[in-house]
């Protein structure tokens, strides 16, 4: 199994549960770390380009066009 996006999500969730465990706050932290882990894994896998995304957000052009 060579799916680094899935691995990133699993690692992110494991770290979230290791840092904070239980309750609504723990669930929200797990969700946040899962999203971050998935984004990092997708970046490493080449499915998304985070640099282009950040450049589009910070460029101030207001989107495409």
MARBA-3410 file (N, C-alpha, C, O; in Angstrom, 1 decimal):
65
0.9,-1.2,0.0,0.0,0.0,0.0,0.9,1.2,0.0,1.6,1.5,0.9 ~ 0.8,2.0,-1.1,1.7,3.2,-1.2,0.8,4.4,-1.4,0.8,5.1,-2.4 ~ 0.0,4.7,-0.4,-0.9,5.9,-0.5,-0.6,6.9,0.6,-1.0,6.7,1.7 ~ 0.3,7.8,0.3,0.8,8.8,1.3,-0.3,9.7,1.8,-0.2,10.3,2.9 ~ -1.3,10.0,1.0,-2.4,10.9,1.5,-3.1,10.2,2.6,-3.4,10.8,3.7
-3.5,8.9,2.5,-4.1,8.2,3.5,-3.2,8.1,4.7,-3.7,8.2,5.9 ~ -1.9,7.8,4.5,-1.0,7.8,5.6,-0.9,9.1,6.3,-0.8,9.2,7.6 ~ -0.9,10.2,5.6,-0.9,11.5,6.2,-2.1,11.8,7.1,-2.0,12.3,8.2 ~ -3.3,11.3,6.6,-4.5,11.5,7.5,-4.4,10.7,8.7,-4.7,11.1,9.8 ~ -3.9,9.4,8.6,-3.8,8.5,9.8,-2.8,9.1,10.8,-3.0,9.1,12.0
-1.7,9.6,10.3,-0.6,10.2,11.2,-1.2,11.4,11.8,-1.0,11.6,13.0 ~ -1.9,12.3,11.1,-2.5,13.5,11.7,-3.5,13.1,12.8,-3.5,13.8,13.8 ~ -4.3,12.2,12.5,-5.3,11.8,13.5,-4.6,11.1,14.7,-5.0,11.4,15.9 ~ -3.6,10.3,14.5,-2.9,9.7,15.6,-2.2,10.8,16.5,-2.3,10.7,17.7 ~ -1.6,11.8,15.9,-1.0,12.9,16.6,-2.1,13.7,17.4,-1.8,14.1,18.6
-3.2,13.9,16.8,-4.2,14.7,17.5,-4.7,13.9,18.7,-4.9,14.5,19.8 ~ -4.9,12.6,18.6,-5.4,11.8,19.7,-4.3,11.7,20.8,-4.6,11.6,22.0 ~ -3.0,11.8,20.4,-1.9,11.7,21.3,-1.8,13.0,22.1,-1.5,13.0,23.3 ~ -2.1,14.2,21.4,-2.0,15.5,22.1,-3.2,15.7,23.0,-3.1,16.1,24.1 ~ -4.4,15.6,22.4,-5.6,15.9,23.2,-6.6,14.7,23.0,-6.8,14.2,21.9
-7.1,14.2,24.1,-8.0,13.0,24.0,-9.3,13.3,24.7,-9.4,13.7,25.9 ~ -10.4,13.2,24.0,-11.7,13.3,24.6,-12.5,14.5,24.3,-11.9,15.6,24.1 ~ -13.8,14.4,24.4,-14.7,15.6,24.3,-14.8,16.2,22.9,-14.2,15.7,21.9 ~ -15.6,17.3,22.8,-15.7,18.0,21.5,-14.4,18.6,21.1,-14.1,18.6,19.9 ~ -13.7,19.2,22.0,-12.4,19.8,21.6,-11.5,18.8,21.0,-10.8,19.1,20.1
-11.4,17.6,21.6,-10.6,16.6,21.1,-11.0,16.1,19.7,-10.1,15.9,18.8 ~ -12.3,16.1,19.4,-12.8,15.8,18.1,-12.4,16.8,17.1,-11.9,16.5,16.0 ~ -12.5,18.1,17.5,-12.2,19.2,16.6,-10.7,19.2,16.3,-10.3,19.5,15.2 ~ -9.9,19.0,17.3,-8.4,18.9,17.1,-8.1,17.7,16.2,-7.2,17.9,15.3 ~ -8.7,16.6,16.4,-8.5,15.4,15.5,-8.9,15.7,14.1,-8.2,15.4,13.1
-10.0,16.4,13.9,-10.4,16.8,12.5,-9.4,17.8,11.9,-9.1,17.6,10.7 ~ -8.9,18.8,12.6,-7.9,19.7,12.1,-6.7,19.0,11.7,-6.1,19.2,10.6 ~ -6.1,18.2,12.6,-4.9,17.5,12.3,-5.1,16.5,11.2,-4.1,16.3,10.4 ~ -6.3,15.9,11.1,-6.5,15.0,9.9,-6.5,15.7,8.6,-6.0,15.2,7.6 ~ -7.1,16.9,8.6,-7.1,17.7,7.4,-5.7,18.2,7.0,-5.3,18.1,5.9
-4.9,18.6,8.0,-3.5,19.0,7.8,-2.7,17.8,7.3,-1.9,17.9,6.3 ~ -2.9,16.7,7.9,-2.1,15.5,7.5,-2.5,15.0,6.1,-1.6,14.6,5.3 ~ -3.8,15.1,5.7,-4.2,14.8,4.4,-3.7,15.7,3.3,-3.3,15.3,2.3 ~ -3.6,17.0,3.7,-3.1,18.0,2.7,-1.6,17.8,2.5,-1.1,17.9,1.4 ~ -0.8,17.5,3.6,0.6,17.3,3.5,0.8,16.0,2.7,1.7,15.9,1.8
0.1,14.9,2.9,0.2,13.7,2.2,-0.1,13.9,0.7,0.6,13.3,-0.1 ~ -1.2,14.6,0.4,-1.5,14.9,-1.0,-0.5,15.7,-1.7,-0.2,15.5,-2.9 ~ 0.2,16.7,-1.0,1.3,17.4,-1.5,2.4,16.5,-1.9,3.0,16.6,-2.9 ~ 2.8,15.7,-0.9,3.9,14.8,-1.2,3.7,13.8,-2.3,4.6,13.4,-3.0 ~ 2.4,13.4,-2.4,2.0,12.5,-3.5,1.9,13.2,-4.9,1.9,12.5,-5.9
1.8,14.5,-4.9,1.7,15.2,-6.1,0.3,15.4,-6.6,0.0,15.8,-7.7 ~ -0.7,15.2,-5.7,-2.1,15.3,-6.1,-2.5,16.8,-6.1,-3.4,17.2,-6.9 ~ -1.9,17.6,-5.2,-2.3,19.0,-5.1,-1.0,19.8,-5.0,0.1,19.2,-4.7 ~ -1.0,21.1,-5.3,0.1,22.0,-5.2,-0.2,23.1,-4.2,-0.9,24.1,-4.5 ~ 0.3,22.9,-3.0,0.0,23.8,-1.9,0.6,25.2,-2.2,0.0,26.2,-1.8
1.8,25.2,-2.8,2.4,26.5,-3.1,1.6,27.4,-4.0,1.4,28.6,-3.8 ~ 1.0,26.7,-5.0,0.1,27.5,-6.0,-1.1,28.0,-5.2,-1.6,29.1,-5.5 ~ -1.7,27.1,-4.3,-2.9,27.5,-3.6,-2.6,28.7,-2.7,-3.3,29.7,-2.6 ~ -1.4,28.7,-2.0,-1.1,29.8,-1.1,-0.8,31.1,-1.9,-1.2,32.2,-1.5 ~ -0.1,30.9,-3.1,0.2,32.0,-3.9,-1.1,32.7,-4.4,-1.2,33.9,-4.5
-2.1,31.9,-4.8,-3.4,32.4,-5.2,-4.1,33.1,-4.1,-4.8,34.2,-4.4 ~ -4.0,32.6,-2.9,-4.7,33.3,-1.8,-4.1,34.6,-1.4,-4.8,35.6,-1.2 ~ -2.7,34.6,-1.4,-2.0,35.8,-1.0,-1.7,36.8,-2.1,-1.2,37.9,-1.8 ~ -2.0,36.5,-3.3,-1.7,37.4,-4.4,-2.5,38.7,-4.4,-2.1,39.7,-4.9 ~ -3.7,38.6,-3.9,-4.6,39.8,-3.9,-5.3,40.1,-5.2,-5.9,41.1,-5.3
-5.2,39.2,-6.1,-5.9,39.4,-7.4,-7.4,39.1,-7.3,-8.1,39.5,-8.2 ~ -7.8,38.4,-6.3,-9.2,38.1,-6.1,-9.7,36.9,-7.0,-10.9,36.9,-7.3 ~ -8.8,36.0,-7.3,-9.2,34.8,-8.0,-8.7,34.8,-9.5,-7.8,35.6,-9.8 ~ -9.4,34.0,-10.3,-8.9,33.9,-11.7,-9.5,35.1,-12.5,-10.4,35.7,-12.1 ~ -8.8,35.3,-13.6,-9.3,36.3,-14.5,-8.4,37.4,-14.6,-8.6,38.4,-15.3
END
